[in-house]
Amino acid sequence: MEHIQMSMERADILLEALPYIRRFYNKTIVIKYGGHAMVDEDLKDKFARDLVMMKYIGMNPVVVHGGGPQIGSLLKKLGKESKFIQGMRVTDAETMNIVEMVLVGMVNKEIVGLINRHGGNAVGLSGKDGNLVEAEKYFLNDDKAKTAPSEIIDIGLVGKVKAVNAQLIVSLTHNSFIPIIAPTGIGENGETYNINADIVAGEIAAALGAEKLLLLTDVPGVLDENKQLIHTMTNQDALNLIDDGTVEGGMFPKVKCCLKALRGGVKKAHIIDGRLKHAILLEIFTDKGIGTEIVL
């Protein structure tokens, strides 16, 4: 009897997911994959299985991944110091070669291999493939000197997204593939740029008119002034939290990225805790979700 009861409970869970499966059938979900979820072996395995499940029930997951810790680790082994300004990695030509090697040649292929091992059809891409991500050089502004004009800081081959040519992704998703995208871009003269993965994910989600953009982080989501999780907030709520300083630090660029994606046509954006097993499924297929949902 106990076995039958457990089976019935599993059936109830599947039925709870049915309205969401129906709602998101053939819809595109862009996921920024990073943080602890990319390091813990068990979480990596479950992430891959979750993506395969999403594809088999009719959704179109698209993954953009980071790789900062892996880049830093290899640079250290090679005796090259990592230098950051305002949280951005200073990327000279030698560092860019290592960044590209780690992101495109190592991290990307590891994710692809894991998904394929679980029965998926993943394809690894960089911004160079099919001119997927056209980029231009990104400069930092040093606004510390309040009495003088801000100084422009050159941090090397760090880029910003100029355009996304999404046809390649559309073609792959319509042919049962799961695109796995490394956050690099190609410049006007063929140079490779290192681009923040959150930004690439947001721009790709907007270009695809995605149903959802999910950013996996190492925190529960956006917290209010009492450090309590905010389950749902509007564009205006987010702007208010930015203005009053509640949203700050590493959460600030993530929220800004979500707001830009929403203005670009993405239906909903989510900031969720990638340290939780099956975080993506819990956010998409349950009534309350586990993180912060942002809407216009």
C-alpha positions as CSV (number, residue, x, y, z in Angstrom):
1,M,0.0,0.0,0.0
2,E,2.8,2.4,0.8
3,H,4.3,1.8,-2.7
4,I,0.9,2.6,-4.2
5,Q,0.5,5.8,-2.1
6,M,3.9,7.0,-3.2
7,S,3.1,6.3,-6.8
8,M,-0.2,8.3,-6.5
9,E,1.7,11.2,-5.0
10,R,4.1,11.2,-7.9
11,A,1.2,11.2,-10.3
12,D,-0.3,14.2,-8.5
13,I,3.0,16.1,-8.9
14,L,3.0,15.3,-12.6
15,L,-0.5,16.5,-13.0
16,E,0.3,19.8,-11.1
17,A,2.9,20.4,-13.8
18,L,0.5,19.8,-16.7
19,P,-0.9,23.4,-17.0
20,Y,2.7,24.7,-17.2
21,I,3.8,22.1,-19.7
22,R,0.8,23.1,-21.9
23,R,1.5,26.8,-21.4
24,F,5.2,26.6,-22.3
25,Y,4.9,24.0,-25.1
26,N,7.1,25.1,-28.0
27,K,8.2,28.3,-26.1
28,T,11.8,29.4,-25.8
29,I,13.4,29.5,-22.3
30,V,16.8,31.2,-22.1
31,I,18.9,30.2,-19.1
32,K,22.0,31.8,-17.9
33,Y,24.0,29.0,-16.3
34,G,26.7,30.0,-13.8
35,G,27.8,30.1,-10.1
36,H,27.8,27.0,-7.9
37,A,25.5,25.1,-10.2
38,M,28.5,24.9,-12.7
39,V,30.9,23.6,-10.1
40,D,29.1,21.0,-7.9
41,E,29.1,17.7,-9.8
42,D,25.6,16.6,-8.6
43,L,24.1,19.9,-9.6
44,K,25.8,19.8,-13.0
45,D,24.3,16.4,-13.6
46,K,20.8,17.4,-12.5
47,F,21.0,20.6,-14.6
48,A,21.7,18.5,-17.7
49,R,18.9,16.1,-17.0
50,D,16.5,19.0,-16.4
51,L,17.3,20.5,-19.8
52,V,16.8,17.1,-21.5
53,M,13.4,16.8,-19.8
54,M,12.4,20.3,-20.9
55,K,13.2,19.5,-24.5
56,Y,11.4,16.1,-24.5
57,I,8.2,17.7,-23.2
58,G,8.2,20.3,-26.0
59,M,10.1,23.4,-24.7
60,N,13.1,25.0,-26.3
61,P,15.8,25.6,-23.8
62,V,18.7,27.8,-24.8
63,V,21.7,28.0,-22.4
64,V,24.3,30.8,-22.1
65,H,27.1,29.9,-19.6
66,G,29.7,31.7,-17.6
67,G,33.2,30.4,-16.6
68,G,34.9,33.1,-14.5
69,P,36.3,30.7,-11.9
70,Q,37.6,28.3,-14.5
71,I,39.3,31.1,-16.4
72,G,40.9,32.4,-13.2
73,S,42.1,29.0,-12.2
74,L,43.9,28.4,-15.6
75,L,45.4,31.9,-15.6
76,K,46.8,31.2,-12.1
77,K,48.3,27.9,-13.3
78,L,49.9,29.7,-16.2
79,G,51.4,32.3,-13.9
80,K,49.2,35.1,-15.2
81,E,47.6,37.4,-12.7
82,S,43.9,38.2,-13.0
83,K,43.2,41.9,-12.8
84,F,39.7,43.4,-12.3
85,I,38.4,46.9,-12.5
86,Q,34.8,47.6,-11.3
87,G,34.3,43.8,-11.3
88,M,35.3,43.5,-15.0
89,R,38.2,41.3,-16.0
90,V,41.0,43.3,-17.8
91,T,41.5,41.2,-20.9
92,D,44.6,41.7,-23.0
93,A,45.2,39.6,-26.2
94,E,47.0,36.8,-24.3
95,T,44.2,36.7,-21.7
96,M,41.6,36.7,-24.4
97,N,43.1,33.6,-25.9
98,I,42.9,31.8,-22.6
99,V,39.3,33.1,-22.0
100,E,38.3,31.7,-25.4
101,M,40.1,28.4,-24.8
102,V,38.4,27.9,-21.4
103,L,34.9,29.1,-22.4
104,V,34.6,27.7,-25.9
105,G,37.0,24.7,-25.8
106,M,36.5,23.5,-22.2
107,V,33.5,24.6,-20.3
108,N,31.2,24.7,-23.3
109,K,32.1,21.2,-24.4
110,E,31.8,19.8,-20.9
111,I,28.2,21.0,-20.7
112,V,27.4,19.7,-24.2
113,G,28.9,16.3,-23.4
114,L,26.9,16.0,-20.1
115,I,23.6,16.9,-21.8
116,N,24.2,14.4,-24.6
117,R,25.1,11.7,-22.2
118,H,21.7,12.1,-20.7
119,G,19.9,11.6,-24.0
120,G,19.8,15.2,-25.2
121,N,21.1,16.7,-28.5
122,A,23.2,19.7,-27.4
123,V,25.3,21.8,-29.7
124,G,28.1,24.1,-28.5
125,L,28.4,27.6,-30.0
126,S,30.4,30.8,-29.5
127,G,29.5,34.3,-30.6
128,K,31.7,33.8,-33.7
129,D,29.5,30.9,-35.0
130,G,27.3,32.3,-37.7
131,N,28.2,35.8,-36.5
132,L,25.8,35.0,-33.6
133,V,26.9,37.8,-31.3
134,E,28.2,40.9,-33.0
135,A,30.2,43.0,-30.5
136,E,32.0,46.2,-30.0
137,K,34.6,47.4,-27.5
138,Y,33.3,48.3,-24.0
139,F,34.8,51.1,-22.0
140,L,34.4,51.8,-18.3
141,N,33.7,55.2,-16.9
142,D,35.6,56.2,-13.8
143,D,33.2,58.5,-12.0
144,K,35.2,58.7,-8.7
145,A,36.3,62.2,-9.4
146,K,33.1,64.2,-8.8
147,T,34.7,67.6,-9.7
148,A,36.3,66.5,-13.0
149,P,35.0,64.8,-16.1
150,S,34.8,61.0,-15.8
151,E,37.8,59.2,-17.1
152,I,37.4,56.5,-19.8
153,I,39.1,53.3,-18.8
154,D,40.3,50.8,-21.5
155,I,40.0,47.2,-20.1
156,G,41.1,45.5,-23.3
157,L,39.1,43.0,-25.3
158,V,35.9,43.3,-23.2
159,G,32.9,43.8,-25.4
160,K,29.2,44.7,-25.3
161,V,26.6,43.3,-27.6
162,K,26.0,45.2,-30.8
163,A,23.6,42.7,-32.4
164,V,22.4,39.1,-32.1
165,N,21.8,37.1,-35.2
166,A,19.3,34.7,-33.8
167,Q,18.5,32.6,-36.9
168,L,21.1,30.0,-36.1
169,I,19.6,29.4,-32.7
170,V,16.1,29.3,-34.1
171,S,17.2,26.7,-36.7
172,L,18.8,24.5,-34.0
173,T,15.9,24.6,-31.6
174,H,13.4,23.8,-34.4
175,N,15.5,20.8,-35.2
176,S,15.5,19.3,-31.7
177,F,18.9,20.7,-30.6
178,I,19.7,22.4,-27.4
179,P,22.1,25.4,-28.1
180,I,24.8,25.9,-25.5
181,I,26.4,29.3,-26.0
182,A,29.7,30.7,-24.7
183,P,29.6,34.5,-24.0
184,T,32.1,35.7,-26.6
185,G,31.4,38.0,-29.5
186,I,33.0,38.9,-32.8
187,G,34.1,42.5,-33.6
188,E,33.9,44.4,-36.9
189,N,37.5,43.3,-37.8
190,G,37.1,39.7,-36.7
191,E,38.5,40.2,-33.2
192,T,37.1,38.2,-30.3
193,Y,35.5,40.0,-27.3
194,N,34.9,38.7,-23.8
195,I,31.3,39.6,-22.8
196,N,29.4,39.3,-19.5
197,A,27.3,36.1,-19.6
198,D,24.2,37.8,-18.0
199,I,24.3,40.5,-20.7
200,V,24.6,37.9,-23.5
201,A,21.8,35.8,-22.1
202,G,19.5,38.9,-21.8
203,E,20.3,40.1,-25.4
204,I,19.8,36.6,-26.8
205,A,16.5,36.2,-24.9
206,A,15.3,39.5,-26.3
207,A,16.3,38.6,-29.9
208,L,14.4,35.3,-29.6
209,G,11.3,36.9,-28.1
210,A,11.8,34.3,-25.3
211,E,8.9,33.4,-23.0
212,K,11.3,33.4,-20.0
213,L,14.9,34.5,-19.1
214,L,16.3,32.6,-16.1
215,L,19.5,33.8,-14.3
216,L,21.0,31.1,-12.0
217,T,22.8,32.7,-9.1
218,D,24.2,31.7,-5.7
219,V,21.5,33.6,-3.7
220,P,17.8,32.9,-3.2
221,G,16.7,35.8,-5.5
222,V,16.1,39.5,-5.0
223,L,15.8,40.3,-1.3
224,D,13.8,43.2,0.3
225,E,15.1,45.6,3.0
226,N,14.4,42.9,5.6
227,K,16.4,40.3,3.6
228,Q,13.2,38.4,2.7
229,L,12.8,36.9,-0.7
230,I,10.6,38.9,-3.1
231,H,8.6,36.4,-5.1
232,T,7.2,38.7,-7.8
233,M,8.0,42.3,-8.7
234,T,7.2,44.7,-11.5
235,N,9.6,46.9,-13.5
236,Q,8.6,49.8,-11.3
237,D,9.2,47.9,-8.1
238,A,12.6,47.0,-9.3
239,L,13.5,50.6,-10.2
240,N,12.3,51.7,-6.7
241,L,14.5,49.1,-5.0
242,I,17.5,50.2,-7.1
243,D,16.8,53.9,-6.2
244,D,16.6,53.2,-2.5
245,G,19.7,51.1,-2.5
246,T,18.0,47.8,-1.6
247,V,19.2,46.2,-4.9
248,E,23.0,46.7,-4.9
249,G,26.3,44.9,-5.4
250,G,26.2,41.9,-7.7
251,M,22.4,41.9,-7.8
252,F,22.2,45.3,-9.4
253,P,23.6,44.3,-12.9
254,K,21.4,41.2,-12.9
255,V,18.2,43.1,-12.2
256,K,19.2,45.7,-14.8
257,C,19.8,42.9,-17.3
258,C,16.3,41.5,-16.6
259,L,14.6,44.8,-17.0
260,K,16.4,45.4,-20.4
261,A,15.4,41.9,-21.6
262,L,11.7,42.6,-20.6
263,R,11.7,45.9,-22.5
264,G,13.2,43.9,-25.5
265,G,10.2,41.6,-25.6
266,V,10.9,38.8,-23.1
267,K,7.7,37.9,-21.3
268,K,9.1,37.2,-17.8
269,A,12.5,37.2,-16.2
270,H,13.5,35.2,-13.2
271,I,16.5,35.3,-10.8
272,I,16.8,32.0,-9.0
273,D,19.0,30.0,-6.7
274,G,21.1,27.6,-8.8
275,R,22.4,25.9,-5.6
276,L,19.0,24.1,-5.3
277,K,18.6,20.8,-7.1
278,H,16.2,21.0,-10.1
279,A,16.0,24.8,-9.6
280,I,14.8,25.4,-13.2
281,L,12.0,22.9,-13.0
282,L,10.9,24.2,-9.6
283,E,10.7,27.7,-10.9
284,I,8.8,26.9,-14.1
285,F,6.5,24.0,-13.1
286,T,5.3,25.0,-9.7
287,D,2.7,27.6,-8.6
288,K,5.0,29.7,-6.3
289,G,8.4,29.0,-7.8
290,I,11.6,29.4,-5.8
291,G,13.1,32.7,-6.8
292,T,12.2,36.2,-7.9
293,E,9.9,36.7,-11.0
294,I,10.2,40.1,-12.7
295,V,7.5,41.4,-15.1
296,L,6.9,44.7,-16.8
